[in-house]
């Protein structure tokens, strides 16, 4: 028998699935170097040390790679999840 779902039920299911998938991918990449794009166009490269449910990130050995000719070493930083546009794990 088919069950009719409301748009809200479908959205909650999709959001839950995406959240689980995001968490799984980030967990697989703990300790690996990731590229992070932020609002405003800033780009960072650093080793993913930790994250939380808000997508706040802890990166170590971080470099600001926004300007290729003038990369800055930032070291250990915390990136607020609201500013994250994209996280790119290393190639497999």
ZADO-1210 file (C-alpha; in nm, 4 decimals, padded with zeros to 6 digits):
<atoms>
<atom x="00.0000" y="00.0000" z="00.0000" code="UNK" pos="1"/>
<atom x="00.1296" y="00.3452" z="-00.0916" code="UNK" pos="2"/>
<atom x="00.1698" y="00.6017" z="00.1810" code="UNK" pos="3"/>
<atom x="00.1248" y="00.9669" z="00.0931" code="UNK" pos="4"/>
<atom x="00.3849" y="01.1914" z="00.2538" code="UNK" pos="5"/>
<atom x="00.3686" y="01.5623" z="00.3029" code="UNK" pos="6"/>
<atom x="00.6371" y="01.7903" z="00.1620" code="UNK" pos="7"/>
<atom x="00.7529" y="01.8556" z="00.5204" code="UNK" pos="8"/>
<atom x="00.8043" y="01.4814" z="00.5856" code="UNK" pos="9"/>
<atom x="01.0031" y="01.4443" z="00.2646" code="UNK" pos="10"/>
<atom x="01.2197" y="01.7470" z="00.3448" code="UNK" pos="11"/>
<atom x="01.2934" y="01.6204" z="00.6988" code="UNK" pos="12"/>
<atom x="01.3923" y="01.2800" z="00.5576" code="UNK" pos="13"/>
<atom x="01.6187" y="01.4389" z="00.2927" code="UNK" pos="14"/>
<atom x="01.7800" y="01.6743" z="00.5477" code="UNK" pos="15"/>
<atom x="01.8461" y="01.3839" z="00.7849" code="UNK" pos="16"/>
<atom x="02.0019" y="01.1766" z="00.5062" code="UNK" pos="17"/>
<atom x="02.2244" y="01.4640" z="00.3888" code="UNK" pos="18"/>
<atom x="02.3337" y="01.5338" z="00.7459" code="UNK" pos="19"/>
<atom x="02.4285" y="01.1686" z="00.8010" code="UNK" pos="20"/>
<atom x="02.6131" y="01.1575" z="00.4698" code="UNK" pos="21"/>
<atom x="02.8032" y="01.4796" z="00.5448" code="UNK" pos="22"/>
<atom x="02.9042" y="01.3532" z="00.8885" code="UNK" pos="23"/>
<atom x="03.0221" y="01.0218" z="00.7425" code="UNK" pos="24"/>
<atom x="03.2350" y="01.1927" z="00.4760" code="UNK" pos="25"/>
<atom x="03.3902" y="01.4319" z="00.7287" code="UNK" pos="26"/>
<atom x="03.4649" y="01.1459" z="00.9712" code="UNK" pos="27"/>
<atom x="03.6412" y="00.9566" z="00.6905" code="UNK" pos="28"/>
<atom x="03.8597" y="01.2623" z="00.6279" code="UNK" pos="29"/>
<atom x="03.9646" y="01.3412" z="00.9857" code="UNK" pos="30"/>
<atom x="04.3402" y="01.3844" z="00.9880" code="UNK" pos="31"/>
<atom x="04.3533" y="01.4487" z="00.6131" code="UNK" pos="32"/>
<atom x="04.4184" y="01.7741" z="00.4301" code="UNK" pos="33"/>
<atom x="04.0977" y="01.9360" z="00.3004" code="UNK" pos="34"/>
<atom x="04.0271" y="02.2453" z="00.0957" code="UNK" pos="35"/>
<atom x="03.7648" y="02.4811" z="00.2388" code="UNK" pos="36"/>
<atom x="03.5956" y="02.7639" z="00.0471" code="UNK" pos="37"/>
<atom x="03.4373" y="03.0389" z="00.2584" code="UNK" pos="38"/>
<atom x="03.1818" y="03.3100" z="00.1929" code="UNK" pos="39"/>
<atom x="03.3546" y="03.6086" z="00.0414" code="UNK" pos="40"/>
<atom x="03.5810" y="03.3899" z="-00.1719" code="UNK" pos="41"/>
<atom x="03.8508" y="03.3030" z="00.0832" code="UNK" pos="42"/>
<atom x="04.0119" y="02.9598" z="00.0406" code="UNK" pos="43"/>
<atom x="04.1854" y="02.7573" z="00.3109" code="UNK" pos="44"/>
<atom x="04.3848" y="02.4347" z="00.3069" code="UNK" pos="45"/>
<atom x="04.4431" y="02.2486" z="00.6309" code="UNK" pos="46"/>
<atom x="04.4350" y="01.9167" z="00.8124" code="UNK" pos="47"/>
<atom x="04.0825" y="01.8430" z="00.9427" code="UNK" pos="48"/>
<atom x="04.1171" y="01.7900" z="01.3158" code="UNK" pos="49"/>
<atom x="03.7486" y="01.8077" z="01.4146" code="UNK" pos="50"/>
<atom x="03.3972" y="01.9313" z="01.3360" code="UNK" pos="51"/>
<atom x="03.0528" y="01.9562" z="01.4937" code="UNK" pos="52"/>
<atom x="02.6873" y="01.9437" z="01.3873" code="UNK" pos="53"/>
<atom x="02.6981" y="02.3126" z="01.2842" code="UNK" pos="54"/>
<atom x="02.9867" y="02.2400" z="01.0450" code="UNK" pos="55"/>
<atom x="03.2266" y="02.4383" z="01.2614" code="UNK" pos="56"/>
<atom x="03.5690" y="02.3054" z="01.1620" code="UNK" pos="57"/>
<atom x="03.8983" y="02.2717" z="01.3466" code="UNK" pos="58"/>
<atom x="04.1875" y="02.2840" z="01.1016" code="UNK" pos="59"/>
<atom x="04.5575" y="02.2529" z="01.1818" code="UNK" pos="60"/>
<atom x="04.8585" y="02.3393" z="00.9665" code="UNK" pos="61"/>
<atom x="04.6199" y="02.5747" z="00.7864" code="UNK" pos="62"/>
<atom x="04.7176" y="02.7999" z="00.4988" code="UNK" pos="63"/>
<atom x="04.5171" y="03.0807" z="00.3399" code="UNK" pos="64"/>
<atom x="04.5372" y="02.9895" z="-00.0294" code="UNK" pos="65"/>
<atom x="04.3127" y="03.2681" z="-00.1578" code="UNK" pos="66"/>
<atom x="04.5984" y="03.4386" z="-00.3406" code="UNK" pos="67"/>
<atom x="04.8328" y="03.1824" z="-00.4968" code="UNK" pos="68"/>
<atom x="05.1297" y="03.4203" z="-00.4996" code="UNK" pos="69"/>
<atom x="05.0853" y="03.5216" z="-00.1351" code="UNK" pos="70"/>
<atom x="04.9830" y="03.2176" z="00.0730" code="UNK" pos="71"/>
<atom x="04.9744" y="03.2781" z="00.4490" code="UNK" pos="72"/>
<atom x="05.0356" y="03.0195" z="00.7192" code="UNK" pos="73"/>
<atom x="04.7586" y="03.0355" z="00.9827" code="UNK" pos="74"/>
<atom x="04.8339" y="02.7252" z="01.1917" code="UNK" pos="75"/>
<atom x="04.5544" y="02.5906" z="01.4147" code="UNK" pos="76"/>
<atom x="04.2202" y="02.7650" z="01.3515" code="UNK" pos="77"/>
<atom x="03.8465" y="02.7246" z="01.4060" code="UNK" pos="78"/>
<atom x="03.6206" y="02.8028" z="01.1098" code="UNK" pos="79"/>
<atom x="03.2625" y="02.8981" z="01.1886" code="UNK" pos="80"/>
<atom x="03.0259" y="02.6692" z="01.0001" code="UNK" pos="81"/>
<atom x="02.8050" y="02.9578" z="00.8820" code="UNK" pos="82"/>
<atom x="03.0936" y="03.0772" z="00.6653" code="UNK" pos="83"/>
<atom x="03.1636" y="02.7415" z="00.4966" code="UNK" pos="84"/>
<atom x="03.0493" y="02.7177" z="00.1349" code="UNK" pos="85"/>
<atom x="03.2381" y="02.4042" z="00.0303" code="UNK" pos="86"/>
<atom x="03.4659" y="02.1378" z="00.1794" code="UNK" pos="87"/>
<atom x="03.6708" y="01.9319" z="-00.0640" code="UNK" pos="88"/>
<atom x="03.8272" y="01.6117" z="00.0660" code="UNK" pos="89"/>
<atom x="04.1522" y="01.4871" z="-00.0886" code="UNK" pos="90"/>
<atom x="04.1295" y="01.2791" z="-00.4066" code="UNK" pos="91"/>
<atom x="04.0963" y="00.9030" z="-00.3500" code="UNK" pos="92"/>
</atoms>
